[in-house]
């Protein structure tokens, strides 16, 4: 009986995890290049690492450079696209983004787009598959 309950619990967890993974966007239109960016685990992980090592080096809580604290859910997906298309943040204008290639910037944008504030809404029919 206990074994059957454990197997059922594991099955429910797997289904829930798959639902969350599938509910996230799988691609995005990059407004700057007008190309369709298809997300892969490798490119999203690279974007996450770049965001963590480059962007979060300034955009942390209580930083000394005056950069606002940000995380992936700080903006909705369209807003993240706008940030990277127009390069309006001060850090884009002061040359801080020069440390990243155009492809690396697109991967950071992919990561932020995929994990934005509006990337998953359990109450939305769009996320049901």
Rosetta constraint file for C-alpha pairs under 8 A:
AtomPair CA 1 CA 5 HARMONIC 6.30 0.50
AtomPair CA 2 CA 6 HARMONIC 6.17 0.50
AtomPair CA 3 CA 7 HARMONIC 6.19 0.50
AtomPair CA 4 CA 8 HARMONIC 6.21 0.50
AtomPair CA 5 CA 9 HARMONIC 6.16 0.50
AtomPair CA 6 CA 10 HARMONIC 6.20 0.50
AtomPair CA 7 CA 11 HARMONIC 6.16 0.50
AtomPair CA 8 CA 12 HARMONIC 6.22 0.50
AtomPair CA 9 CA 13 HARMONIC 6.26 0.50
AtomPair CA 10 CA 14 HARMONIC 6.23 0.50
AtomPair CA 11 CA 15 HARMONIC 6.26 0.50
AtomPair CA 12 CA 16 HARMONIC 6.17 0.50
AtomPair CA 13 CA 17 HARMONIC 6.08 0.50
AtomPair CA 14 CA 18 HARMONIC 6.09 0.50
AtomPair CA 15 CA 19 HARMONIC 6.15 0.50
AtomPair CA 16 CA 20 HARMONIC 6.37 0.50
AtomPair CA 17 CA 21 HARMONIC 6.26 0.50
AtomPair CA 18 CA 22 HARMONIC 6.00 0.50
AtomPair CA 19 CA 23 HARMONIC 5.97 0.50
AtomPair CA 20 CA 24 HARMONIC 6.73 0.50
AtomPair CA 20 CA 120 HARMONIC 7.84 0.50
AtomPair CA 22 CA 129 HARMONIC 7.22 0.50
AtomPair CA 23 CA 120 HARMONIC 6.34 0.50
AtomPair CA 23 CA 127 HARMONIC 4.86 0.50
AtomPair CA 23 CA 128 HARMONIC 6.69 0.50
AtomPair CA 23 CA 129 HARMONIC 6.65 0.50
AtomPair CA 24 CA 114 HARMONIC 6.50 0.50
AtomPair CA 24 CA 115 HARMONIC 7.87 0.50
AtomPair CA 24 CA 119 HARMONIC 5.85 0.50
AtomPair CA 24 CA 120 HARMONIC 5.94 0.50
AtomPair CA 24 CA 127 HARMONIC 7.45 0.50
AtomPair CA 25 CA 114 HARMONIC 5.98 0.50
AtomPair CA 25 CA 119 HARMONIC 6.82 0.50
AtomPair CA 26 CA 38 HARMONIC 6.17 0.50
AtomPair CA 26 CA 39 HARMONIC 5.45 0.50
AtomPair CA 26 CA 40 HARMONIC 7.98 0.50
AtomPair CA 26 CA 114 HARMONIC 7.81 0.50
AtomPair CA 27 CA 36 HARMONIC 6.77 0.50
AtomPair CA 27 CA 37 HARMONIC 5.34 0.50
AtomPair CA 27 CA 38 HARMONIC 4.27 0.50
AtomPair CA 27 CA 39 HARMONIC 5.37 0.50
AtomPair CA 28 CA 36 HARMONIC 5.73 0.50
AtomPair CA 28 CA 37 HARMONIC 5.25 0.50
AtomPair CA 28 CA 38 HARMONIC 6.71 0.50
AtomPair CA 28 CA 110 HARMONIC 7.53 0.50
AtomPair CA 28 CA 113 HARMONIC 7.82 0.50
AtomPair CA 29 CA 34 HARMONIC 6.38 0.50
AtomPair CA 29 CA 35 HARMONIC 5.75 0.50
AtomPair CA 29 CA 36 HARMONIC 4.56 0.50
AtomPair CA 29 CA 37 HARMONIC 6.09 0.50
AtomPair CA 30 CA 34 HARMONIC 5.30 0.50
AtomPair CA 30 CA 35 HARMONIC 5.40 0.50
AtomPair CA 30 CA 36 HARMONIC 6.15 0.50
AtomPair CA 30 CA 37 HARMONIC 6.61 0.50
AtomPair CA 30 CA 81 HARMONIC 6.99 0.50
AtomPair CA 31 CA 35 HARMONIC 7.36 0.50
AtomPair CA 31 CA 81 HARMONIC 6.96 0.50
AtomPair CA 31 CA 82 HARMONIC 7.95 0.50
AtomPair CA 31 CA 85 HARMONIC 6.33 0.50
AtomPair CA 32 CA 84 HARMONIC 7.72 0.50
AtomPair CA 32 CA 85 HARMONIC 4.92 0.50
AtomPair CA 37 CA 110 HARMONIC 7.56 0.50
AtomPair CA 39 CA 43 HARMONIC 6.56 0.50
AtomPair CA 39 CA 44 HARMONIC 6.48 0.50
AtomPair CA 39 CA 110 HARMONIC 7.15 0.50
AtomPair CA 40 CA 44 HARMONIC 6.12 0.50
AtomPair CA 41 CA 45 HARMONIC 5.99 0.50
AtomPair CA 42 CA 46 HARMONIC 6.17 0.50
AtomPair CA 43 CA 47 HARMONIC 6.12 0.50
AtomPair CA 43 CA 107 HARMONIC 6.23 0.50
AtomPair CA 44 CA 48 HARMONIC 6.13 0.50
AtomPair CA 44 CA 107 HARMONIC 6.59 0.50
AtomPair CA 44 CA 108 HARMONIC 7.73 0.50
AtomPair CA 44 CA 110 HARMONIC 6.58 0.50
AtomPair CA 44 CA 111 HARMONIC 5.12 0.50
AtomPair CA 45 CA 49 HARMONIC 6.16 0.50
AtomPair CA 45 CA 111 HARMONIC 7.57 0.50
AtomPair CA 46 CA 50 HARMONIC 6.14 0.50
AtomPair CA 46 CA 107 HARMONIC 6.87 0.50
AtomPair CA 46 CA 108 HARMONIC 7.69 0.50
AtomPair CA 47 CA 51 HARMONIC 6.01 0.50
AtomPair CA 47 CA 104 HARMONIC 7.06 0.50
AtomPair CA 47 CA 105 HARMONIC 7.96 0.50
AtomPair CA 47 CA 107 HARMONIC 4.55 0.50
AtomPair CA 47 CA 108 HARMONIC 4.06 0.50
AtomPair CA 47 CA 109 HARMONIC 7.32 0.50
AtomPair CA 47 CA 110 HARMONIC 6.84 0.50
AtomPair CA 47 CA 111 HARMONIC 5.23 0.50
AtomPair CA 48 CA 52 HARMONIC 6.06 0.50
AtomPair CA 48 CA 108 HARMONIC 6.51 0.50
AtomPair CA 48 CA 111 HARMONIC 5.89 0.50
AtomPair CA 48 CA 112 HARMONIC 7.98 0.50
AtomPair CA 49 CA 53 HARMONIC 6.02 0.50
AtomPair CA 50 CA 54 HARMONIC 5.56 0.50
AtomPair CA 50 CA 55 HARMONIC 7.24 0.50
AtomPair CA 50 CA 104 HARMONIC 7.56 0.50
AtomPair CA 50 CA 108 HARMONIC 6.44 0.50
AtomPair CA 51 CA 55 HARMONIC 4.91 0.50
AtomPair CA 51 CA 56 HARMONIC 6.23 0.50
AtomPair CA 51 CA 108 HARMONIC 5.89 0.50
AtomPair CA 52 CA 56 HARMONIC 5.01 0.50
AtomPair CA 52 CA 57 HARMONIC 7.22 0.50
AtomPair CA 53 CA 57 HARMONIC 6.02 0.50
AtomPair CA 54 CA 58 HARMONIC 7.77 0.50
AtomPair CA 55 CA 59 HARMONIC 6.06 0.50
AtomPair CA 56 CA 60 HARMONIC 5.65 0.50
AtomPair CA 56 CA 70 HARMONIC 7.77 0.50
AtomPair CA 58 CA 63 HARMONIC 6.36 0.50
AtomPair CA 58 CA 65 HARMONIC 6.73 0.50
AtomPair CA 58 CA 67 HARMONIC 6.07 0.50
AtomPair CA 59 CA 63 HARMONIC 6.88 0.50
AtomPair CA 59 CA 67 HARMONIC 5.37 0.50
AtomPair CA 59 CA 68 HARMONIC 5.67 0.50
AtomPair CA 59 CA 69 HARMONIC 4.66 0.50
AtomPair CA 59 CA 70 HARMONIC 5.72 0.50
AtomPair CA 60 CA 67 HARMONIC 7.73 0.50
AtomPair CA 60 CA 68 HARMONIC 7.41 0.50
AtomPair CA 60 CA 69 HARMONIC 4.96 0.50
AtomPair CA 60 CA 70 HARMONIC 6.92 0.50
AtomPair CA 61 CA 68 HARMONIC 7.76 0.50
AtomPair CA 61 CA 69 HARMONIC 5.33 0.50
AtomPair CA 62 CA 69 HARMONIC 7.92 0.50
AtomPair CA 63 CA 67 HARMONIC 6.83 0.50
AtomPair CA 70 CA 74 HARMONIC 5.74 0.50
AtomPair CA 72 CA 111 HARMONIC 7.80 0.50
AtomPair CA 72 CA 112 HARMONIC 5.01 0.50
AtomPair CA 72 CA 113 HARMONIC 7.78 0.50
AtomPair CA 72 CA 115 HARMONIC 5.66 0.50
AtomPair CA 72 CA 116 HARMONIC 5.30 0.50
AtomPair CA 72 CA 117 HARMONIC 7.30 0.50
AtomPair CA 73 CA 112 HARMONIC 7.65 0.50
AtomPair CA 73 CA 115 HARMONIC 6.39 0.50
AtomPair CA 73 CA 116 HARMONIC 4.42 0.50
AtomPair CA 73 CA 117 HARMONIC 4.19 0.50
AtomPair CA 73 CA 118 HARMONIC 7.86 0.50
AtomPair CA 74 CA 116 HARMONIC 7.03 0.50
AtomPair CA 74 CA 117 HARMONIC 6.50 0.50
AtomPair CA 75 CA 79 HARMONIC 5.78 0.50
AtomPair CA 75 CA 80 HARMONIC 6.20 0.50
AtomPair CA 75 CA 116 HARMONIC 5.93 0.50
AtomPair CA 75 CA 117 HARMONIC 5.75 0.50
AtomPair CA 76 CA 80 HARMONIC 6.43 0.50
AtomPair CA 76 CA 113 HARMONIC 7.42 0.50
AtomPair CA 76 CA 116 HARMONIC 5.05 0.50
AtomPair CA 76 CA 117 HARMONIC 4.83 0.50
AtomPair CA 76 CA 118 HARMONIC 5.26 0.50
AtomPair CA 76 CA 119 HARMONIC 7.53 0.50
AtomPair CA 77 CA 81 HARMONIC 6.38 0.50
AtomPair CA 77 CA 112 HARMONIC 7.36 0.50
AtomPair CA 77 CA 113 HARMONIC 4.61 0.50
AtomPair CA 77 CA 114 HARMONIC 7.25 0.50
AtomPair CA 77 CA 116 HARMONIC 5.31 0.50
AtomPair CA 77 CA 117 HARMONIC 7.15 0.50
AtomPair CA 77 CA 118 HARMONIC 6.51 0.50
AtomPair CA 77 CA 119 HARMONIC 6.97 0.50
AtomPair CA 78 CA 82 HARMONIC 6.22 0.50
AtomPair CA 78 CA 113 HARMONIC 7.65 0.50
AtomPair CA 79 CA 83 HARMONIC 6.21 0.50
AtomPair CA 80 CA 84 HARMONIC 6.47 0.50
AtomPair CA 80 CA 109 HARMONIC 6.66 0.50
AtomPair CA 80 CA 112 HARMONIC 6.63 0.50
AtomPair CA 80 CA 113 HARMONIC 6.08 0.50
AtomPair CA 80 CA 116 HARMONIC 7.76 0.50
AtomPair CA 81 CA 85 HARMONIC 5.97 0.50
AtomPair CA 81 CA 109 HARMONIC 6.77 0.50
AtomPair CA 81 CA 113 HARMONIC 7.11 0.50
AtomPair CA 82 CA 86 HARMONIC 5.85 0.50
AtomPair CA 82 CA 87 HARMONIC 7.63 0.50
AtomPair CA 83 CA 87 HARMONIC 5.25 0.50
AtomPair CA 83 CA 88 HARMONIC 5.92 0.50
AtomPair CA 83 CA 89 HARMONIC 6.95 0.50
AtomPair CA 84 CA 88 HARMONIC 7.72 0.50
AtomPair CA 84 CA 105 HARMONIC 7.71 0.50
AtomPair CA 84 CA 106 HARMONIC 7.91 0.50
AtomPair CA 84 CA 109 HARMONIC 6.74 0.50
AtomPair CA 87 CA 92 HARMONIC 5.48 0.50
AtomPair CA 87 CA 93 HARMONIC 7.11 0.50
AtomPair CA 88 CA 92 HARMONIC 6.52 0.50
AtomPair CA 88 CA 93 HARMONIC 7.05 0.50
AtomPair CA 89 CA 93 HARMONIC 6.69 0.50
AtomPair CA 90 CA 94 HARMONIC 6.04 0.50
AtomPair CA 91 CA 95 HARMONIC 6.41 0.50
AtomPair CA 91 CA 96 HARMONIC 5.22 0.50
AtomPair CA 91 CA 97 HARMONIC 6.65 0.50
AtomPair CA 92 CA 96 HARMONIC 5.89 0.50
AtomPair CA 92 CA 97 HARMONIC 5.27 0.50
AtomPair CA 92 CA 98 HARMONIC 7.97 0.50
AtomPair CA 97 CA 105 HARMONIC 7.94 0.50
AtomPair CA 100 CA 104 HARMONIC 5.66 0.50
AtomPair CA 100 CA 105 HARMONIC 6.12 0.50
AtomPair CA 101 CA 105 HARMONIC 6.22 0.50
AtomPair CA 102 CA 106 HARMONIC 6.26 0.50
AtomPair CA 103 CA 107 HARMONIC 6.29 0.50
AtomPair CA 104 CA 108 HARMONIC 6.29 0.50
AtomPair CA 105 CA 109 HARMONIC 6.15 0.50
AtomPair CA 106 CA 110 HARMONIC 6.00 0.50
AtomPair CA 107 CA 111 HARMONIC 6.18 0.50
AtomPair CA 108 CA 112 HARMONIC 6.19 0.50
AtomPair CA 109 CA 113 HARMONIC 5.87 0.50
AtomPair CA 110 CA 114 HARMONIC 6.03 0.50
AtomPair CA 111 CA 115 HARMONIC 6.20 0.50
AtomPair CA 112 CA 116 HARMONIC 5.59 0.50
AtomPair CA 113 CA 119 HARMONIC 7.44 0.50
AtomPair CA 114 CA 119 HARMONIC 6.05 0.50
AtomPair CA 115 CA 119 HARMONIC 5.79 0.50
AtomPair CA 120 CA 127 HARMONIC 6.74 0.50
AtomPair CA 121 CA 127 HARMONIC 6.62 0.50
AtomPair CA 122 CA 127 HARMONIC 6.76 0.50
AtomPair CA 124 CA 128 HARMONIC 7.29 0.50
